[in-house]
Amino acid sequence: MTDKEVILTPSGLKKLEEELEYLKTVKRREVAERIKIAIGYGDISENSEYEDAKNEQAFIEGRIITLEKMLRNARIINEDDVNTDVVSIGSTVKLRDIEFDEIVEYTIVGSAESDPTQNMISNESPVGKALLGKQIGAIVDINVPAGVIQYEILDIKK
């Protein structure tokens, strides 16, 4: 079974690389120090500080493995790869919600760097999937858990 390709923008790549570096250089040392201190308290069989530190260590090591795998399988979408004729990964899309006549803007990114609070939505999300390949002026019906949303694509930018 092959590893899943991870689609990233250059800023998404940088963010993951920085997180990996932080975990390897800072967090590993902090947790190792916590474990060392907890061992100093004596019997580790009933030592909650030791148990917490070991759990955090396991989480950090798991995250490091995940990040390394993601970076190994990364495909970087550069601004030059983004077409403004149709919605693609890396596009920033200006939409009008037809029902509420509200304007929203989303950037379509890979699932690894999606952040709905920053209007960065995954190409695998219902909205992202429905928008991919569409052109300015298109009316797009998107099935979401709350029902159907209808958007008109007003603009596509890099």
ABEGO torsion letter per residue (X at the ends): XBBBBBBBBAAAAAAAAAAAAAAAAAAAAAAAAAAAAAAAAEBAAABAAAAAAAAAAAAAAAAAAAAAAAAAABBBBBAAABBAABBBBGBBBBBBBAAAGBBBBBBBBBAAABBAAAGBBBAABAAAAAABGBBBGBBBBBBBAAEBBBBBBABBBX
